[in-house]
Amino acid sequence: MNFTTPLGSVANGTFLYVSEADAMIVGFAAYLICYFVCFRRKRLFENVCLALLFVYTSLVLSMTQTILFPWAIQVSAQATAEHLQNIQWVPFASVSRVLHYCFVHNDYYSFFKLVVGNFVALMPLGILVPLLRKQLRLPSVSLMALLASVALEGLQLLTNILGGRVRAVELDDVILNAAGCIVAYLVLAGCRRLFVIEPVKRASAKRRKRRRSKARR
């Protein structure tokens, strides 16, 4: 028997699919719990970023993962070997295949969904986390992007092995996810330097110039 929430989440005897709307509510509820436990002393800006990060994380998980109930888990050596063999390790093989399909059928929706969707998927991560941790630099953000992307694909592979809904596990997704996160951080770093660091430097230089002028008088 299926159970469907008013916002579109579906649960049956095998798995739970969480809709985007329900996922955002769950993410915000998790943030509120953490707020009353340990976030109350943080500044307003930090709490806004944390709330967005919780909601975003929950949303990404709902779009990429399916929750498999424990009693529905079915693991076999043959199925595990098949899922491991089906991992697409060749970079941009899926992108090339989808692009060729789009050229033949003159329908670019699949390409947009695969490439653009994966590219923007982790972009908020590349903005929200550096806003919360201003000391993060490009190497740290790159490592975070790679680990987050690999974790998402790893969870999909685990769900496949456990007998859940089969999803494609591809190196292309890892590359596109990580690239989008890094590009978002670079844009943030550029804006921060252009609109925050440079104006502060100019203001400091003007103050020093005024002090020198007063000292000469």
matplotlib code that plots the C-alpha trace (Angstrom):
import matplotlib.pyplot as plt

x = [0.0, 1.3, 1.2, 1.5, 1.9, 0.1, 3.4, 4.2, 6.4, 5.6, 6.2, 5.5, 6.6, 10.1, 11.3, 10.5, 10.7, 10.9, 9.6, 11.5, 8.9, 8.9, 12.7, 13.0, 10.6, 12.7, 15.9, 14.5, 13.2, 16.6, 18.1, 15.6, 16.6, 20.3, 19.5, 18.0, 20.7, 23.9, 23.3, 21.6, 24.8, 25.7, 25.2, 22.1, 24.0, 25.6, 22.2, 20.7, 23.6, 23.2, 19.4, 20.0, 22.7, 20.4, 17.5, 19.8, 21.5, 18.1, 16.9, 20.0, 19.6, 15.9, 16.8, 19.6, 18.8, 16.0, 15.5, 15.3, 13.5, 15.6, 13.2, 13.5, 17.2, 18.4, 22.1, 23.6, 27.2, 26.0, 23.9, 26.8, 29.2, 26.9, 26.4, 30.1, 30.7, 28.1, 30.0, 30.9, 34.6, 35.3, 35.3, 32.5, 31.4, 27.8, 27.9, 29.1, 26.4, 23.6, 24.9, 24.9, 21.3, 20.3, 21.9, 20.1, 16.7, 17.1, 16.0, 18.4, 16.4, 18.4, 21.7, 20.5, 19.3, 22.5, 25.2, 23.6, 21.7, 24.9, 27.0, 24.7, 23.9, 26.7, 27.0, 25.3, 27.8, 30.6, 29.0, 27.4, 30.3, 32.9, 30.5, 30.5, 34.2, 35.9, 39.4, 38.6, 40.7, 40.6, 42.4, 40.1, 36.9, 38.1, 38.6, 35.2, 33.6, 35.2, 34.3, 30.7, 30.3, 31.9, 29.7, 26.5, 27.6, 28.7, 25.3, 23.6, 25.9, 25.1, 21.4, 21.8, 23.7, 21.1, 18.3, 16.8, 15.9, 18.8, 20.5, 23.4, 26.8, 29.1, 32.4, 30.8, 28.5, 31.5, 33.4, 30.4, 29.3, 32.8, 33.4, 30.2, 31.1, 34.6, 33.3, 30.7, 33.5, 35.7, 32.8, 32.2, 35.9, 36.1, 33.0, 34.4, 37.7, 36.0, 33.3, 34.7, 38.5, 39.5, 37.1, 38.4, 42.0, 41.1, 39.5, 42.5, 44.8, 42.8, 42.9, 46.6, 47.0, 44.9, 47.0, 50.2, 48.8, 47.8, 51.3, 53.0, 50.9]
y = [0.0, 3.4, 6.5, 9.9, 13.2, 16.4, 17.7, 14.6, 12.3, 8.6, 5.6, 2.0, -1.3, -0.9, 2.7, 6.2, 9.0, 12.4, 15.3, 18.5, 20.4, 17.9, 17.8, 21.6, 21.4, 18.6, 20.5, 23.7, 21.7, 20.1, 23.6, 24.8, 21.9, 22.8, 26.4, 25.9, 23.4, 25.2, 28.0, 30.6, 32.6, 32.9, 36.1, 36.6, 36.3, 33.0, 31.7, 32.6, 30.8, 27.8, 27.7, 27.8, 25.2, 22.8, 23.3, 23.0, 19.8, 18.1, 19.2, 17.7, 14.5, 14.2, 14.8, 12.3, 9.6, 7.2, 5.9, 2.1, 0.5, -2.1, -5.0, -4.4, -4.7, -7.5, -7.9, -10.5, -11.0, -11.2, -8.0, -6.2, -7.2, -6.0, -2.6, -2.2, -3.1, -0.6, 2.3, 4.6, 5.5, 7.1, 10.9, 12.6, 9.4, 10.0, 13.6, 12.7, 10.0, 12.4, 15.2, 12.9, 11.9, 15.5, 16.3, 13.4, 14.1, 17.9, 17.7, 19.3, 18.8, 15.7, 17.5, 20.4, 18.1, 16.1, 18.7, 22.0, 20.1, 18.4, 21.5, 23.7, 21.0, 21.8, 25.5, 26.6, 24.6, 26.5, 29.8, 29.0, 27.1, 29.8, 32.5, 30.6, 29.9, 32.8, 31.3, 28.6, 28.8, 27.2, 23.9, 23.3, 24.2, 21.9, 19.0, 19.7, 19.7, 16.5, 14.7, 15.9, 14.8, 11.4, 10.9, 11.5, 9.0, 6.6, 6.7, 6.1, 3.1, 1.8, 2.1, 0.2, -2.6, -2.8, -3.4, 0.1, 2.1, 1.8, 5.1, 5.7, 6.1, 8.0, 9.9, 12.7, 13.5, 13.8, 16.1, 18.3, 18.6, 19.4, 21.9, 23.8, 24.1, 25.4, 27.9, 29.2, 29.7, 31.5, 33.9, 34.5, 35.1, 37.5, 39.4, 39.5, 40.9, 43.4, 44.7, 44.1, 43.7, 46.3, 49.0, 48.4, 48.7, 52.0, 53.3, 52.4, 54.0, 57.2, 57.2, 56.8, 59.6, 61.9, 61.1, 61.8, 65.2, 66.1, 65.0, 67.3, 70.3]
z = [0.0, -1.0, 1.3, -0.2, 1.7, 0.6, -0.8, -2.9, -0.8, -1.5, 0.8, -0.1, 1.2, -0.3, -0.3, 0.7, -2.0, -0.4, -2.5, -2.8, -0.8, 2.1, 2.0, 2.4, 5.4, 7.0, 6.4, 8.0, 10.9, 11.4, 11.4, 14.0, 16.3, 15.9, 16.4, 19.8, 20.8, 19.6, 17.0, 19.2, 19.9, 16.2, 14.3, 12.1, 8.9, 10.0, 11.0, 7.6, 5.8, 8.1, 7.5, 3.7, 4.0, 5.9, 3.5, 0.4, 1.7, 2.4, -1.1, -2.8, -0.9, -1.9, -5.6, -5.7, -3.1, -2.3, 1.2, 1.3, 4.2, 6.1, 5.5, 1.7, 1.5, -0.8, -1.3, -3.6, -4.9, -8.5, -8.3, -6.5, -9.2, -11.9, -10.3, -9.8, -13.5, -14.6, -13.1, -15.9, -15.3, -18.7, -18.4, -20.4, -22.0, -20.9, -21.9, -25.4, -25.7, -24.6, -26.8, -29.8, -29.0, -28.8, -32.2, -33.8, -32.3, -32.1, -28.4, -26.0, -22.8, -21.8, -22.3, -20.3, -17.5, -17.4, -17.8, -16.5, -13.7, -12.5, -12.9, -10.7, -8.2, -5.8, -6.6, -3.4, -1.4, -3.0, -1.7, 1.6, 3.2, 2.4, 3.7, 7.0, 6.9, 5.4, 5.9, 3.3, 0.2, -3.3, -2.3, 0.6, -1.4, -4.2, -1.8, -0.2, -3.7, -4.7, -1.4, -1.6, -5.2, -4.5, -1.5, -3.5, -6.2, -3.4, -1.8, -5.1, -5.7, -2.2, -2.8, -6.0, -4.3, -1.4, -3.9, -4.2, -7.3, -9.7, -10.6, -12.9, -11.2, -13.5, -13.3, -15.3, -12.4, -10.0, -12.4, -13.2, -9.6, -8.3, -11.2, -10.5, -6.8, -7.6, -10.1, -7.6, -5.1, -7.6, -8.4, -4.7, -4.1, -7.1, -5.8, -2.3, -3.6, -5.9, -3.5, -0.1, 0.1, -2.5, -1.1, 2.4, 1.1, -0.7, 2.4, 4.5, 2.0, 2.2, 6.0, 6.0, 3.4, 5.6, 8.7, 6.8, 5.6, 9.2, 10.5, 8.0, 9.1]

ax = plt.figure().add_subplot(projection="3d")
ax.plot(x, y, z, "-o")
ax.set_aspect("equal")
plt.show()
